[in-house]
Amino acid sequence: MRITWFAWLARHADEYGYSDGPLRATIGTVAVLVTAALLWFALHRHRPAAVAAAGLTCALGVGWLAFH
């Protein structure tokens, strides 16, 4: 699933604001993923909350990167 998501994002990168260059897009995406991972580890004792927080962070973070 994750590989499919990244493949889709790579194909449509210029449609979603990632056209500022691959370095800036990579830095922004990695920052979003690290933030999601930190939330996951912080909430790991409550798995449903960890999944929800990490998923929401990824969706909002990538969405923000895409349209700003």
N, C-alpha and C positions, 0 to 999 in steps of 0.2 A: 504494500500500500504506500509506504513512504517513498519507495523508488518511483512508483507511478506518479506520485504527487510532484516529485522533483523533475521528472521527465516532462510532465505537462507544463510546469512552471518554466522550464528551460525553453520549450517550444513557443510559449506565449510571453516571453520576457519583455519584449518591446511594447506589447499591448498594455502592460500593467505597470508602467513607470520604471521598470528596471533598465531602461535604456540609458541611464546615466553612466553606464559602464559596468563591466563585470566586477571590478574591484569593489566599487561602492555597493553594488547589489549583494555581493558575497559578504561583505562586512555587516551590512544591515541584516541579512538573513541569519548569519551566524549569531549576531547579537540577540535576535528574537529567539532562536533555538536555545541559546545558553540561558536566557531568562526563563523559558519554559522548563528547561531541565532543573534549574534552581527551584522553581515552584514545585515541580514533581518531587524532588528530594526533600523539600521542606514539609510537604504534606504526605509523605510516603506511608505513614501509619493509617491514613484514611484514604484508601485507594480510590474510591469514587470521586472524592474531592480533588485528589491529585490528577486524575485523568481529566476531569472537567476543567481545572485551572490551567493545566498545560495545553489542552486543546484550545481553550478560549484564548490563551495568550498567543499561541501560534496563529490562529485565525485572525485575531485583531492586529497582531504585529505585522504579518505579511500583508494584510489588507491595507494597513496604514502605509507601509512601504510602497505598495503598488500604486496608490492613488495620491501620494504627496511627493 
